[in-house]
């Protein structure tokens, strides 16, 4: 079981990436009901996995959210989950596809 880490800036993100070669990150919007449902599923997953997990609140960290989209060459969505291994986003999903089952299947 790992602790879900909140990232608020690019430097927070860079620090997190320097500590982990494999991790999962969630972009969450505090104003969207779909995002709330996806984030709830993500936190359930985070409570049971040994893989490092992090999240950011899009409204508070728009620059970081855009940085992650550019860094991993993925289209920005919210909510969105990225599974990163060795510097590459090897799996991403968004909206209603963010489920504990999907995370367990694709991430482990």
WOMOVEN-V78395 format. One line per field, one symbol per residue. psi: psi as a letter, one per 20 degrees, with the letter a starting at -180 (. if undefined). A space follows every 50 residues. Layout:
psi=???
This chain:
psi=prpppppirhhgghgghhiphprpqppppijphghgghhggghgghiiqi ppqrrqoghhlgggghgggggjlqpprpqqppoppljqoipqrrciioqg ggghghg.
